[in-house]
Amino acid sequence: MGFEIFTRQITRTGTPTVTLTTMGRMALNKTATERLIKDAVEFVLLLWDKDTRKVAIRPITKKDTRAYKLSTAGRGNGAGFSCVTFLHHINYDWSKTRSYPIEWNNQEDMFVFSIPKEYLIGKPKDQQLRLSKMKRADRARAVLSNGAVPKEATELTQ
């Protein structure tokens, strides 16, 4: 059997890009991250404009209770953060990883990108957990007493 050339599935781009992943993370590519590293940014605020379906990522240098802490991939190759609650807030379907071009807004000092309307349909069904009637302490006691996890505490909705 001969060798065949592998075709890359991920395309590297030199333009600023944000990726929303199936793990509920927002990832900025190397080009976008360079701007943040240059300004020693550790935290970002997320802003949402429902009418235009635009998301803004505003870098901040001081800690804020509303801010997300950036994690860098090392050597400035990218940065990201978990934003599951934000994705739920805007009803974003994060069942598939999708990338969007982002632009730097000099007037507002923030990145901005748009989300197509067809992706604002709610959280993925397989990500939704059924809430049980048991309280957290009751679930813990049930697990501790006989070692079995109650079905209603772990079951996924269909």
N, C-alpha and C positions, 0 to 999 in steps of 0.2 A: 504494500500500500504506500502510495506517495504522500509527500507532505502537501498540505493545503494552507493557504494564508488565512490567518484568523482576522476577521473584521471586527474592529473595536466597536463596542456598543455605546461607549460614552465618548462624546465629542468635547474636546477641550476648546474653549473659546477665549479670546482676548478681550471680549467685552464684559462688563459687569453683569453677572447673572445670579439669580437666587433660585434655589431649588427647594420645593416643599416635598418632604419625603413621606413614605408610608409609615414611618415611625413618629410622625408628628413633629418633625424637626424642620427648621428653616436653616439652610446652608448657603453661605455666600462663597462664590468662587474666589480664586486667587486675586483677580483684578479688583474686585470689590473690597476684599480684605486688605489689600495694600493701603487703601485710603484710611481704613480704620487703624491699622498698625501705625501709620505715619502720625496720627493724632493721639496715639496711646489710649484708644477707646477700650474700655472693659465692659461697658453696659450699653444696651440699646432700649429704646422705647418703641412700641408698636402703635401705629395710628391707623385707623380704619375710616374710610369715607364710603359709606354705604351707597350713596347716590351714584358715584362714579366707579365703584368697585375697585378702589385703589387702596393699596397698603403702603404705608411709609415706615421706614426704619430710621429712627433718629438716634444717632450716636450720642452718648453722654459720658462724661468722665467721672462723675460722682455717682455714688450708689443712690438708688431711688427705689422705694417699695414697689413701684409699678414696672421696674426695669427687668430685663432679661440679661443674665450674665453670658457674655460671649465665651465660647471655648474655641481655641485655635488648634488647628491640626498640626502645628509645629512648622517652623521655617516659613510661616506666612502663606502656606498653601491653601488656606481656606479658614473659615470661621463659621460657627453655627450655634444654635441653641434650641432647646425644646420649647415648643409653643402650642401644645395640644389644646389648652384652654382657649387660646386665641382662635385657633382653627375651628373649634366648636362654636365660639361666639359669632364668627362670620358665616357659619354653616358651610364650611369648605369640605368637599369630599376628598379626603386624603387617602383613598384606597389605591391610588397609583402615584408614583413619583413623577412630578412635573417641574420643568424649569421655565423661568420667565426672565426676560431681559429687564434690568433695572437701570434707572437713570439717576444721576446725582442732581438734586435741586439745590443750586447755589444760594438762592434766596432763603430757603428754609433750613439749609444744612442737613439734608437727609436724602436717603435713597427712596425712590418711589417706583412701584410697579402695579400693573393692573391684573386682575383675575377675571377671566372670561365667565360670563353669567352661568354657563352650563356646568361649572364646577362648584357653584354655590347652592348645592342641593342637600346639604346635610352631611353628617359624619358617616363613614362607612358602616354598613350593617354589621360586618364581622368585628368591628371595634367596639360595638355597644354591648355593655354588660347588663344583664338583668339584675336589678337590685332585689335582694331578698327581703323578706319580712323580718328577718332576724337582725338584731342590732349587732354591731361589731363585737362587743363583749360576749354576746350569746354565741356567735360563731366561734370565737376563740375557745369558749368553754366546751362547745360541742366537739371541736377538734381535739382538745386536750383530754376530754373524758374517755373517748373510745378510739382516738387516733384516726377516725374517718372524717373526711371533709363533707359537710352537708351539701347535697346536690344543688339546692337553690343558691348556695353561696358561690358556686363556681360555674354554673351553667351559662352558656352564651345564647343569645337570642338568634333566631333563624332569619 
